[in-house]
Amino acid sequence: MAKVYVIGTMDTKGEELRFAADCVRRAGADPLLVDVGTAKPSAGADVAAAEVALHHPEGASVVLGLSDRGKAVAGMAEALTRWLGARNDIGAVLGLGGSGNTALVTAAMRALPIGVPKLMVSTVASGNVAPYVGPADIAMMYSVVDVAGINGISRLVLANAAHAAAGMALHTPPAAGAAEKPGIGMTMFGVTTACITMLREALDATHECYVFHATGAGGQSMEKLADSGLVSALIDITTTEVPDFLFGGVFPCTEDRFGSAIRTKLPYVGSVGAVDMVNFGAKDTVPQKFAGRNLYVHNPQVTLMRTTPEENRAIGKFIVERLNRMEGPVRFLLPLGGVSAIDVPGMPFHDPEADRALFDTIRAGFQPAANRRLIEVDAAINDRAFVDAVLAAFREIA
């Protein structure tokens, strides 16, 4: 039977962890109590902290018994990530704790494939949980009271969490890979919606189309699915998270953008959708250094800043360097008529000089290969002609 991994620091949360494990057992599932405490040895766990710590690449000495708690927690997080990744009997992962244990356990959770149940009971779950959840399907449950003893409130919250984890372990849904149609990851933004809608309508009969809003977490989530083996190809038309990463926008990718295509060698069709903009919040949140720039108020909460020729050269360099490292089948398309709905003649971000800087940088840096082609389309990104070119490229390689 797949197990429910109940994970926490036994030296400070032993009573609560044992209670949760007992609840899992009474619900009919098989708990495995894992200690990740770094301060002192504790008894009562099925897996001792020392065993987990041995999976750190530098050994247990960089995890246990350190005076620097931050380093110890970071070391244990890396050790737990490697230890969990080697297990083949995970039915669900249940973590309990405060800010330190939340950071520790969710780091390991994020490395697990999409679809493996992950539930974190935490004192920080009512705040901004983005750093803990990232692109993963982690469920955060607010502990209400601190995880500090069993009382009338914690008993209810911890029991509900344990029963939820047990239920997920006992009732596994069909895997995404079991779908009749292969899945495709797609990226979309408001200003590329028309393009993605036409693509989705053309492909729905033969593929499951998973569309991700390119808001930083969206692109990361798509790449997480690719790394988890849950998509068969990527149609990554909207790469707007790159300018936000490079120039301080609110929807940034990470340095690992495009990394999943490099690692998995999946068929990849990409473009430069919405790289004409950097995203900020309300207009009064735009940094003062950008006050003189071409700003467009998309709505009261979102202000867009047009990227300059210099910025577009940096964007093109970032993208093309990663395209050249892809060893799977790759088609990258340049929409010469405009990269977004507002980068066409008569619209506020129409700037042929900036687009030319982007296209020229990609042209100059792109390394054609048997698996890799650059395709130029004399159309804007939301035009039917561009959509047809994307479909032809996709069908050629997928």
Phi, psi and omega in degrees: 000136174297144188257155169264113180277110178262114193238133176182185182266106184295334182290337180239340184233028185300314182299316182292320179295318178295321178299314180296318179297320177297320178296320177299316181296316180293336178279358175101003179258172185252106181278152171230112185272120186243124179267128175236024176291141183249352188275312183209152179298143178224148180262165173104351179270153173286329178233118183284154178302324181297324179293317178295316184299331180298342182275358172292138184300339179257006177093171185293339184294339179266008181241312189261145173072019180276147176282335179272103185295323180300316178294322180296316180295316178298320179294318179293325178299318178293319179296316180296320179301315181289322181292313179297321181297339180268356182274147179238017182232030182276116173267328177193157175239126179239118178250148178227138173157187178267206186295320181295310181290330176297314178298319183294306187288320181292334175300317178289322178300318183298334180279346180282155181297153170301138179104336173285119185300134183222120182227124181243116173269119191215149175286346182254011187285353177265001180255211179282108184260004182305317180297335181273320184278316182057222181270008188265164180268062180266128175267127180255128178241125180288132184283348182068291171263164179297153175281080187211073180101161178260119178222186185301329180274309183297329179300317180292312184295312182293323178294317178300317179296316180297318179294322177297315179296319178297317179298319179293323179290325184277339185233079184280126178286164176300140179292153178301326180292349179276356180297150181293329182251140177294148182267146176235132172272131180230145176250140184217150173226167179306321184275003171236012184301318182300318179298309184292325178298315178295320178297314181298317180297325180286333187255348186303327184292334185243347184221154167272122184259115178259107185263131182242128176288124189280069184248028184092291177295328181297311178296321178296322179294319177299316181290330175297319176298319179297313179297332180275000179075025185256004172227155181259348181194165179235131170244089191261071186284328191251101185251032183296342179293340180294307177300326177296322178294319185283331191233019169086023177285175186267355180239056187279151166279195173242177177301339184271008179304135185078359183297325182294323178294325177292315184288317189271339183062027177293153171304130187229121172243121185228170176202191186245038182301128173064022173279005175281002187218150167246134186263134173230176178280215177306156188303326182285357176266352180294129181307142185302329181295344180257013187301327182270006185278169176285102183251141180230121180277103181289318172200175185302339181257351185228124176240132182254142177242125181293133178282145183270168174305316180299316179295323180292330174294321177293321178297313180299320179297317179301314184290311188293328178300323181280325176300320182292344178267357181279127182256352174278181179291127187229133169228122180241126189248137177252116176275095190293343181272358179142141187262359177203174180295338181251014176246050178226161182309133179089354180255159192295338181255013177295117184209086183303327180295317179295317179296320180297322177298319178296307184296318181296322179295318179291318178302314184292325185268341186292134180251097180299149178207175180301329181264353196225122181227144173257129184239126178256134184236125182276067181199163175277162189297331181264007178280151179300325181298322179290317178302315179298324178293320177297315180298317180296318179295317180297314182293333178292322187254346184246000000 
